């Protein structure tokens, strides 16, 4: 069954037929007088001029309507020009509908953004304010449109804000107290977007209540742990004395030993809680130095061998030339926690592989085992305090449930990430990923610490040229200091 012809196609065929007949009639009327009587050939000239003037008029009228953004409405001329007018009118109608939809979408977006309790600020490519919602005025002191075009750093002042915005790291928020209201505590997140990710969306969330609750919790844990440490030390001391005393009856030694072990376990928990509280006091380590990670890993491996007592196989791939900028005690604590966890929580015969190397944009420590693995539902909570997968096994191994929480805090203080990946029956991998900016090469350290050659005591220093002769291997500044 043949389909019906499309109405638009029919109208275009009718319009084309009209133009063809009109052109044919004009040509016939212009040529006929010339063929009948050449002296009457001029009679066809007005007809040809009328045809051309019609085309010129319709073209000029269409150009003026488009230029003046006038709406094309019926009636339209006959022929192909009518179809052109009608097609442009339909494009105009679709454009108007599209603009109306865009306006409605923009209005709904503005209404939704204005209703968000978080402060939203859009920055242009030069990190100037392009738009802000009303909540940004109360939280960030950014008033739009009054502050349109102003750099964000002039309105919301903070020494680290400029680097935070330019970096555009969306994974880690930044906490700050704004100058216009020190009672507030904000959590800022930056999301790059737009062409080449050069624009920024700044989201400010009020975390004042959460911040104060964390402060109260941290102070309580620190004070309670500090107050409990002294009596536990006294109890453990007396228990140890009773265990070693000759007058203690033999049937009392076992319960005393159990009491001493539990007191020691409580002491370790308190020490870890105090360590966590100390780590939470500051965002970054107060003292940062060159950490010889390869040397630290070799020492940790010696302790891991002693802890394993030959029950595990160890393999290493350590870049001996790669050092790290950070806090040596903190990094040693984090790395040893991860390595000792691999020993304590894997069965006998497990292979533990330790790799320390750099890539194009980061440097990482990978601790991998081929043990039973960790079920996926446990992975997001592994770094929570006191979270245990197998509580009985953790107590038997002497764990406090705080090792991974401490390691995560240490990584955050070093601008690093603690990544955990695991597959059942294939093993687990714990990775400490540091930014490339913290990498230090051992060769550079040795060059900086190499002793400088001094001139011979009998050398006579007469002038600048003389000093050049006495110390030819040093540069100008070194010669002036050494010679």
N, C-alpha and C positions, 0 to 999 in steps of 0.2 A: 504494500500500500504506500503510495507516494506521499511524502510529507507536504504539508502546506507551505507555500513560500513565505519567507519572513516579511512582515510589513515594511521594515526599514529597507530591505532589498527591493521591494516593489516600488517604494517611493523614489529610491535612487534611480531605478530604471525609467520611471515616468519622467523624472527631472532631466535625465540624460536625453531621452527622446525629445522632450520639449526643446532643449538647447540645440540638438541636432536639426530639428525641423526649423527652428528660428534662424539658425545660421544658413541652412540650405535655402530658405525663402529669401533671405537677404542677398545671398550670392546670385540667385536666379533673377531677382528683381534688378540687381545692379548690372548683370551681364546682358539681359534680354534687350534693353534699348540699344546697347552698343552693337548687338548682332543685327537688329532690325534696321536701325538707321544710326550710323556712327555719329552724325551730328547731334543726336539726342543722347549721347552717352552720359552727359552730365546729369541726366535725370536720376541715375542710380546713386549719385554721390550723397544726397541727403539721407537716403536709406542706410547707406553704410555708416555715415556719421552718426545717425540715430542709434544704430546697433552698438557702435563703439562708445558713444556717450553713456548708454545704459550700463555697459560693463564698468566704465570709469566711475559712474555715480554710485553704483552698488559697492564697488571696492572702496571708494573714498568714505562712504557712509559707514561701512563696517570698520575701517581703520579708526575713524573718529569715535565710534561707540566703544571700541576696545580701549583706545587711549584714555578716554574719559571714564572708564570703568562703569559704563552704563549697562543696564540690564537689557538683554535682547528679548523682546516680547513679540508675539504675533500681532498683526499678520506679517508673514514673511513673503518676499517676492517669489515668483514662480521660477521653476528651473533649478539648475545646479546651485545658483546663489541662494535660493531658498533653503536647500539642504545644508549648505554651509552655515547659513544663519541659524538654522535649527540645531545643528550639531554643536555649534559654539554655545548656544543657549543652554543645551543640556549639560555641557561641561561646566558652565557657570553655575547651574543649579546643583550639580554634584559638588562643586567646590564650596558653595554656600552651606550645603549640608555637612560637608567635612569640617568646615570652620566652626559651625555650630556645635558639632560633636566635640571638637577640640576645646572649644570654650567651656562646654559643660564639663568635660574631663578635667580641665585645668581648675575650674571652680570647685569641683568635688575634691581634687587633690589639695587645693589650698584649705578648704574647710577641714579635711582630715588632718592635714599637717598642723593647722592652728589648734586642733583639739588634742594633739599629742602633748602629754605633760612634760616630755623631754624637750630640751632645747635643740633645735635644728638650725644649722647655718650652712648655706651653700657658698663656697669660695670659688672664685674664678681661677684662671691659670696663673695669675700673679698673687694668689692667696688673699684677695680682697673680698670683702663681703658683697655677695651678689643677691642674697635673699636670706631672711631669717623669720622664724615663727614667733608668736608673742611670748612663748615660754623662754626663748633665748634672752629676752630683756631682763627677766627676773633672775635667771640662772647665770648668764654670761655677760650681762650688761650690754648686749648687742641689740640696738633698737633699729628696726627697719621700717621705713626707708631712710631714716635720719642718718644712719651709718653706712648707707650704700656707697661702695667704692673705697671704704677705709680698710687698711690692712688689719687683720684680726689681731696681730701681735700688739698693735697700739691700743686696742680696747681691752683685751684679756692678756695681761702681762704675766709672764712666767719665764724663767731663764731657759727652760727646756722645751717650751711650747713650739718655738720656730723649727727646731730640728724634728720634733714629733710630727708636725704638720707636713714638712717637706719630705720626710721619709715615707709617710703614708702607710705605716704599719697598722693594719686593721686587726691583727690577732691579739694585740696586747693593749689594754686601756691605760690611760694616764690619769692619776688622781691628783687633784689640786684644790686649793682653797682660793677662790677669786678675791681680788683686792677690794671690790666694792661691797662684799659681804663675807667676812672671815668666818662667820658662823656656819657657812655652807661648806660641804665637801662634795666636789663634782667628780664624776668619772667620765672622761672624754674618750670617744672612739672616732677614728678617722677612717673614712672609706673613699679611696680614689675612684673617680669615674670620668666620663667624657672622653674627648679625643686624647689619645695617648696617656690616659689616666692622669691628666694634669690638673683636673679640677678635684675639689675635696668636699665631702659631706661630713660635717662635724656634728656629732651627737653628744649632748651633755646630759647626764642623768644625775639626779640628786641622790646621793648615797649617804647623806648625813646620818640617818638613823642606823644604817648598817655599819657605818664607820665607827660610830660611838659604841654600838653593841660589840663589835670586834675589839675595840679598845678595852671595854669592860672585861670581856672574856680573856683577852691576853693578860691584862693586869691581874685578874683573879688567878689564872693558871700560874703566872710567874710568882705571885706572892704565896699562893698555897704550896707550890712546889718548893719554894725557898724555905717556908716554915716547916715543911715535912722532912726536908733533907737532914736537919740537925737531929731530931729525935730518932730517925731511922739509922743514922750513923751510930748513935749511942746504943740502940738496940742491937745492931749488927755487931758492934764491938763486944758487948757483954755476952752475946750468944757465942761468938768466936772464942772468948775466954773460957766460957763454960764447957765448950766442946773440947778444948785443949787441956782443961784442968784434969789432973789425975784423980781427984775426989769425985768426979762425976760418975754416977752409976752407969754401967754399960747399956742398960735398957733405956736410959734417958738420952743417949747420944744420937740415936736415929731421929727422934722428934726435934731435938735441938738442931740437927743438921738440916732438916726440912725447913724449920723456922728461919735458919740463917740463909738458905737458898732463896726463900720467898722474900725475905728482907732485901737481899741483894737484887732480886728482880725488880722490886719496887723502887730501889735506888736507881737502877738503870732507867726505868720509866720516868722518874723525876728528872734525871739528868737530861733525857731526851726532850722532855717538856720545857725545861729551862733553855735548852738549845733552840727549840722552835721559837720561844718567846724572844730570845736574843736576835734571831734572824728576822723576826717580824718588826723589830724596832726601826730598822733603816731599810731603804729600798735597794741600796748598793753597799758593798763592803766598804768600811771606812779606810782600810789600807789595801791597796792593790799592788801586786808585785809580779815579777816574772816567775811563773810556776813551772818547774821542771817536771812536766807531766810524765814523760817516760820513766824518770827516776822514781816518781811516786808510784807508778803502776808496777814497777819491778818490786818495790817494797811491799805493796799490797799483795802481789802474787806470792811472795814468800810466806806471808801470813795466811793466804788462802790455801797454800799447799799444806801448811801445818794444820789448819782447820779441817781440811778434807782428809788428811791422813792417808793419802793414796787411793781414796775412793772415787776420785774424779780425774779426768784427763784434761789438761790445759794446753791451749795453743794460743800464740800471740802473733800479732802483726802490728808492731808499734813503730811509728816514725820517730826515730831518735832525734831528729833535727827539729821537731815541732814542739815549741813551748807555748804557754798560754798566759795571758794577762788576767790576774784574778787574785783571790785570797787562797793561799796554800792550805791553811787548816780546813777551810770550808770545802774546798775541792777534794782534799784527801778524805774528808768525812763522807762526802757524797759518793765518790768512786768506790770507797771501801764498802759502803752500805750495799751498793749494787752488786759488787763482786761476791761479798759474803752471802748475800741473799741467794745468788745463783748456786753457791755451795750448799747452803742450808736447806733449800726448798726443792732440790732435785735429787732423784734417786742415785744410788751407787752406779758407777759406770758411765755417767753422763759426761759428755765432752763440753767444755766451756771454752769459748773462743773470745778473745779480747782483741779489739782492733782500734787503734788510734791513728787517724789520718785526716788529711785536709782535702776538700774538694774545691770547685771553682768559687763558691760563694759561702762556704762554711767549713768548720772543722768539727769532728764528731768522735765520740768514744762509743763504740758498740760492744755490748756484752751479750753474747749469744750462746744459747745452750740448745741441745737436742733432747730435752726432757719431755715430760708428758704434756706440757703446754698449759695455757690458762683459758678457761671458758670465756667466750666473748662478753657475757653479761657482767663479768667481774672487772673487765679492763677499765671502764670509766671511773671506777671507785677505788682503784688500787692505791692512789696517792692520798686518800682520805685518812685522817688520823684514826688509829686503832682498827682499821678495816682489815679483816683477815678472811682469806678464802677457806682455809682449813684451820679452825681455831685450835683444835687439839694438837695438830702438827706444829703450829706456830709456837705454842707454849712449850712443847717438847724441845724445839730447837732454840729456845731462849729468846725469841723475838719479842719486841715491845709493841709492834704495830705502828711505829712512828718513823721507821727508816726511810720509806719512800716519800713520806710527807716532808721530812727534812731535806732529802735530795731534791725534791721539786722546788722547795723554797730557795735552796742554794742556787739552782739553775736560774730561777727568776731573778735573783740578785746579780747574776752574771749575764743578763740579757740572753739567756739560753732557754732551750726547751727540753723537757724530758718526754721522750716518745716511747710508747710501749706497743709492741706488736707480738701477737702470739697465735699459734695454730695448734689445735689439739693433735697430740701424738707426733708433732713435728718440732716443738720447742718454742722458746720465747726470745725476744730481742729487746733489750733496754738500751736506748740511745740518748746520749747527752749531746745536743747539737748547739754549737756556739757560733756567733757571728764571725765572719772572716776578719773583721777589724781587731779581734782579740788575739790573733795569731802572732807569734814571735818566733823567728828562726834562730836556732842556736848559733849559727855563724855570725849573725848580727850581734848577738850578746857577747860572743868571744871577741869580736873586733872592738866593741865599745870598752870592754874590761881589759884589753891587752895592755901591758905596761909600755909606757913611752920611753924611747931611748934618750938619755941625757948626755950632754956634751962632756968631754973629758975634763976633769978638774983643772988641768994645766992649760986648757985652751984659753987664748986671750980674746976677749970680746971687745973689739975696738969700735965697731959701728954696725949699722944694719947690714951692710954688705959682709962684714966679718961674721955676723951671726948666721947669715945664709951659708957661708962656707963651712962653719962648724957643724951645722945641722941640715945638710942638704936633703934628708929624707923626710923632713917635716914641712907642713904647710906654714903659711905666714903666722896664723894665730898660735899654732903649736910651737913655732920657733920662738915667738915672743914670750911664751910661758916657760918653755924648757931651757932656752939659751939665755 
